[in-house]
């Protein structure tokens, strides 16, 4: 039995050599926002949503990226409104956001 309905991993990797990486798009801040927003919506926790930090997910050239399990759906995002859309559509309503899917 699964502990969470959805498990979300935000790539927050920072590459110090100047190459593409998710943290250059404030990935840590977006993860913190998603975690806070899921708590505000009452969907966080057991049988709900878990928002986690991940090291490099090796898709930074498409980034910033996050992945939602158990479906294994990968998303990119630009700003907080994109993260809001992923939360509302996928995590609350169970609908994949095709325009942000990679």
N, C-alpha and C positions, 0 to 999 in steps of 0.2 A: 504494500500500500504506500502510495506517495505521501510524503510529508507536506508538500506544497502543491497547489494547483499549477502555479507557474513559478519557475526559477529563472531570474533574469540576470545575465552577466554583462556588465559594462567593461569593455576593454579600457583600461586607464594607463596603458603603457606610455612611458616617456622615453624617447630615443634621444640620447645626448649628442648624437652625431649630426643632428639637424634634418634627418630624413623624416618622411611622413610618419606620423604617429597620432593616436587618438587623443592623447593628453594635450596636444596643441590646439584642440577644439574644446578645452575645458571639460573633458570627459569625467573627471572626478567631481566637478561641480554638477554636471548633469546627472550623475549617479546619485549624488546626495539629494538633489531635487526629486528624482524619481522615488527614492526611499521615503522622503518626507511626504510626498504627494500620495503614495500608496497608504501611508499611515493615516493621513487626513481623510482619505476615502473609505477607510475601514476595511481595506482588502489585504493588509499586511499580516504576516504571521502564519501559523500552522493552518493548513487547509486553504490558504490564500496565496499570497505573493511574497516571494523573497527576492530582494534586490541585492546583488553582490558585485564586488569589485573583482575583475579578472586581470591577470597579467596579460601579456601580449597574446591576442587571439589570431595573429598573423594575417589579418586582413586590413591593416592600417591604410593601405593604398585606396581602400574603399571607404575609409573612416570619416568620422568616428563610427564605431560599430557597437552593437549590443546583440545578444542572442537570447531568445526566449525558449526555454525547455518546458514541457517535454517535446514540443513539436520540432525544435531545432530551427526556428525561424530567425533569420538574420536580418537586422535592420541597420540602416544608417540614419543619421539625423543631423539637422543643421542647428536647431535652437530648441528652446524650452517648449515652444508650441508643437514641435514634432514629437518630443517626449510625451507631452500631454496627450497627443493623438494616439500614440502607441499604448499608453496607459488606459485611456478611455475605450478605445476600440478593441485592442487585443486582450488586455488584462481584466477589464471590467466586462466587456461584451463578447469576448471570444472570437472576434473578427480580425483576420490578418489585414494589416495596412499595406496593401499592395504597392502604393506609391513610394513607400520607404523601404520596401523589402529588397534585399540584395541576394 
